Amino acid sequence: MPDSAARRDPIYLTDERLEQSGVLDELLDIMYAFEMGKTGRLSYAVIELAEKWDFAQVLLAIRRHLSHRDSYEYTFHRFQLSIKLKDPSLIAGFPRSKHDVEWIDSPTDPAVDNFRRNRLIRHVYEEAAPGLLNENCVGGGLVFDIATWPYGDFLLTPPTVLWALLRATHVGTTTPAKIDTDKVADEFERLLKLACESPRI
């Protein structure tokens, strides 16, 4: 099944974190039944495995699934999967088509919580400050407003993507927001104190 002639040899399972039954099951469902899990909870690892095994058809199927799904359910998580696929048009398509999506999932929703805490192959760009790990999404906030993101998800997002989204938000804002500087300072201090509770600071 690999597309590369160099990968026609038998595939040997060597990575117990990546090549486990749940990930293999989802990869095979995509390959043979063209089905993806409802939330794509393991899809991040499936993408990594498809890249490792040179299964371009699986990556194409995931890309199509992400770009054609109309539901707002799990928008943010599908956005993160699009980042993993490194497709600028797909990534930009989410804030373009789902710009009005708000955080409505409870932080304790098992499906969302499982996806967020699934560390299979997901790269953390900075070691977490334990005091901030309970800082969840801002309910009712817009999903593509970085300030509303859960702290854990923020750390899983590449800095270049974060900067690009911040810059695009600035460029695309036609009316300046009114900022309560005292409230900003109070919240900034609160968060820094939580971060400083960690021995890493």
C-alpha positions as CSV (number, residue, x, y, z in Angstrom):
1,M,0.0,0.0,0.0
2,P,2.8,2.6,0.5
3,D,3.2,4.9,-2.5
4,S,7.0,4.9,-2.6
5,A,8.6,1.9,-4.3
6,A,11.2,2.1,-1.6
7,R,8.6,1.1,1.0
8,R,7.4,-2.2,-0.6
9,D,9.2,-4.3,1.9
10,P,7.2,-5.7,4.9
11,I,6.4,-3.1,7.6
12,Y,7.8,-4.0,11.0
13,L,6.2,-2.5,14.1
14,T,8.9,-0.8,16.1
15,D,7.3,2.1,18.0
16,E,4.9,0.9,20.8
17,R,3.6,4.4,21.4
18,L,2.7,5.1,17.7
19,E,2.1,1.6,16.3
20,Q,-0.5,0.5,18.8
21,S,-3.9,-1.2,18.1
22,G,-6.0,2.0,18.4
23,V,-3.9,3.9,15.9
24,L,-3.6,1.0,13.5
25,D,-7.3,0.4,13.7
26,E,-8.1,3.9,12.7
27,L,-5.5,3.9,9.9
28,L,-6.9,0.7,8.5
29,D,-10.5,2.1,8.7
30,I,-9.4,5.1,6.7
31,M,-7.5,3.0,4.2
32,Y,-10.0,0.3,3.5
33,A,-13.4,1.6,4.7
34,F,-12.8,5.3,4.1
35,E,-14.1,6.0,7.7
36,M,-12.8,8.3,10.3
37,G,-13.6,8.4,14.0
38,K,-16.2,11.0,15.0
39,T,-13.8,13.2,16.9
40,G,-10.6,12.1,15.2
41,R,-9.2,11.6,18.7
42,L,-6.3,9.4,17.4
43,S,-5.9,11.1,14.0
44,Y,-2.9,13.1,15.1
45,A,-1.0,9.8,15.6
46,V,-2.6,8.3,12.5
47,I,-1.1,11.2,10.4
48,E,2.3,10.6,12.0
49,L,2.0,6.9,11.2
50,A,0.9,7.5,7.6
51,E,3.9,9.8,7.1
52,K,6.2,7.2,8.6
53,W,4.8,4.4,6.4
54,D,4.5,6.7,3.3
55,F,0.7,6.2,3.0
56,A,-0.2,9.2,1.0
57,Q,-3.7,8.0,0.4
58,V,-4.5,8.1,4.1
59,L,-3.2,11.6,4.4
60,L,-5.3,12.7,1.4
61,A,-8.4,11.1,3.0
62,I,-7.8,12.9,6.2
63,R,-7.3,16.2,4.4
64,R,-10.5,15.7,2.4
65,H,-12.4,14.9,5.6
66,L,-11.2,18.0,7.3
67,S,-11.9,20.3,4.4
68,H,-15.4,19.0,3.6
69,R,-17.0,18.5,7.1
70,D,-19.7,21.1,7.7
71,S,-20.3,20.4,11.3
72,Y,-18.9,22.9,13.9
73,E,-18.3,20.0,16.3
74,Y,-14.7,19.7,17.4
75,T,-13.7,22.6,15.1
76,F,-10.6,23.4,17.1
77,H,-9.3,19.9,17.2
78,R,-9.7,19.5,13.5
79,F,-7.9,22.8,13.1
80,Q,-5.0,21.3,15.0
81,L,-5.0,18.3,12.7
82,S,-4.8,20.6,9.7
83,I,-1.7,22.1,11.2
84,K,-0.2,18.7,11.4
85,L,-0.9,18.2,7.7
86,K,1.1,21.4,6.9
87,D,-1.4,22.6,4.4
88,P,-1.7,26.5,4.5
89,S,-5.0,26.6,2.5
90,L,-6.6,24.0,4.8
91,I,-5.3,25.7,7.9
92,A,-6.6,29.1,6.8
93,G,-9.9,27.6,5.7
94,F,-11.0,27.1,9.3
95,P,-11.0,30.7,10.5
96,R,-12.4,31.7,7.1
97,S,-15.4,29.3,7.2
98,K,-15.9,28.9,10.9
99,H,-15.0,32.4,12.1
100,D,-18.1,32.5,14.3
101,V,-17.6,29.2,16.2
102,E,-17.5,29.6,19.9
103,W,-16.1,27.4,22.7
104,I,-19.2,25.5,23.7
105,D,-17.7,22.2,24.8
106,S,-17.3,21.7,28.5
107,P,-13.7,21.2,29.6
108,T,-14.9,18.0,31.3
109,D,-16.5,16.6,28.1
110,P,-14.8,13.2,27.9
111,A,-14.4,13.3,24.1
112,V,-12.7,16.7,24.2
113,D,-10.7,15.9,27.3
114,N,-9.4,12.6,25.8
115,F,-8.4,14.4,22.6
116,R,-6.6,17.2,24.5
117,R,-4.8,14.8,26.8
118,N,-3.8,12.4,24.1
119,R,-0.1,12.9,23.9
120,L,0.6,10.4,21.1
121,I,3.3,12.1,19.0
122,R,1.9,15.5,19.9
123,H,4.8,17.9,20.3
124,V,4.7,20.4,23.2
125,Y,6.6,23.6,22.4
126,E,7.2,24.6,26.0
127,E,7.2,22.7,29.2
128,A,3.9,23.4,31.0
129,A,3.7,25.5,34.1
130,P,1.6,23.1,36.3
131,G,-0.2,26.0,37.9
132,L,-1.8,27.0,34.6
133,L,-2.9,23.5,33.4
134,N,-6.4,24.1,34.8
135,E,-6.8,27.2,32.6
136,N,-9.4,25.9,30.2
137,C,-11.1,27.5,27.2
138,V,-13.1,30.7,27.7
139,G,-16.7,29.6,27.3
140,G,-18.5,31.7,24.7
141,G,-15.2,33.0,23.4
142,L,-14.4,32.7,19.7
143,V,-12.4,29.5,18.9
144,F,-9.9,31.4,16.8
145,D,-9.2,34.1,19.4
146,I,-5.9,32.8,20.8
147,A,-6.7,34.4,24.2
148,T,-9.6,32.0,24.7
149,W,-7.6,28.8,24.1
150,P,-6.9,26.3,26.9
151,Y,-3.3,26.6,28.1
152,G,-2.6,23.0,27.2
153,D,-3.7,23.4,23.6
154,F,-1.7,26.6,23.3
155,L,1.5,24.7,24.1
156,L,0.7,22.1,21.4
157,T,0.5,24.8,18.7
158,P,3.6,25.7,16.7
159,P,4.8,29.3,17.5
160,T,4.8,30.2,13.8
161,V,1.1,29.3,13.5
162,L,0.4,31.3,16.7
163,W,2.2,34.4,15.4
164,A,0.6,34.1,12.0
165,L,-2.9,33.9,13.5
166,L,-2.1,36.9,15.8
167,R,-0.8,39.0,13.0
168,A,-3.6,38.1,10.7
169,T,-6.1,39.0,13.4
170,H,-4.5,42.4,13.8
171,V,-4.4,43.1,10.1
172,G,-8.0,41.9,9.7
173,T,-9.3,44.0,12.6
174,T,-10.8,47.3,11.2
175,T,-12.0,48.8,14.5
176,P,-9.6,48.9,17.5
177,A,-10.9,47.2,20.6
178,K,-11.3,49.2,23.8
179,I,-8.9,47.8,26.4
180,D,-9.4,48.1,30.2
181,T,-5.7,48.3,31.1
182,D,-6.3,47.7,34.9
183,K,-8.3,44.5,34.2
184,V,-5.5,43.4,31.8
185,A,-2.8,44.0,34.5
186,D,-4.8,42.2,37.1
187,E,-5.4,39.1,34.9
188,F,-1.7,39.2,33.8
189,E,-0.5,39.2,37.4
190,R,-2.9,36.4,38.3
191,L,-1.6,34.2,35.5
192,L,2.0,35.0,36.2
193,K,1.6,34.0,39.9
194,L,0.0,30.7,38.9
195,A,3.0,30.1,36.5
196,C,5.5,31.0,39.2
197,E,4.1,28.3,41.5
198,S,5.9,25.9,39.3
199,P,9.5,25.0,40.2
200,R,10.5,25.5,36.5
201,I,10.1,29.4,36.8
